[in-house]
Amino acid sequence: MTDDELIDDDPDSSPAPTESEILDGILIDVDLNPPPELSRCPNCGGPVSSVTSRGPADHTAGPCGCSLTPGQVKRL
């Protein structure tokens, strides 16, 4: 097999992503039906699937984007 045979130049040969968005060329999975065991955001009540920490007191819930205190992060 040659290197040319390994390259797939047809972008339509891949299946289209389902329940995903493409934002600035980055594929982002979107969970439209999160499982019931996810924690709830203490600020808005939405499901929390991730927490981003940018310092000891700077935390953000995802996907809602609400700010969280260190105490709220511990309770999640």
N, C-alpha and C positions, 0 to 999 in steps of 0.2 A: 504494500500500500504506500503510495507517495504522499508527501505533505499536502499536495493539492486536493487529494481525495478526503483529507481530514477536515478541510475548511468547508463550512456550510455557508454559502453566500446568499441563500434564500431566506430573508427575514420572515417570510410568511410560513415557513415550515414549522415554527414553534407554535404551540397552542397559545391562544390569547389568555392573559391572566384573568382570573375570576375574582370578584370582590376585591379588586386592587385599584390603586390609583397610580398614575405616573406623574410625579411632580419634579420638574427640572431634570428629567432624565433618570430619576431614581424611582425604582419600583417600591411602593409602600403598601403593605398589606392592610386592609381595612376589615376589621371584624364587626360585621353588622349585627351579629347575635352572640355577644360575649357569654361565656358560661356563667351560671349563677354563682359560682364560688369565688368570683373576683370581689375584692374589697370595693367598697363604695367611697367616693370622695367625700370627706367630711364637710366640704364647702358647697358643692353643687349636687351631690348625690349620684353622680355618674360613675360608671365602672372605672376602676384604676387598674391598668395593666402594666404600668411602669412608673417609676419615680426617678427623676433626674436630679442629682445633687451637684451643685456647683460650689459648695463650701459647707462649713459646719451648720450654717443656718439658712441656706438658700436651696430649697427643694421645690420641685414642680411635679404635680401629678400628671400622668398621661393616660389617655389622650386629651383630657379636658383642658389642661394648661393651668389649673388652679395652683396658687402658691400654697405650700404646706409648711407648718412649723415643725421643728424637730420632734416635738411630742406627738403630733399627728402622724408623722412618718413611722414612729415606733408602734403606734396603735394599728397601722395598716398591716 
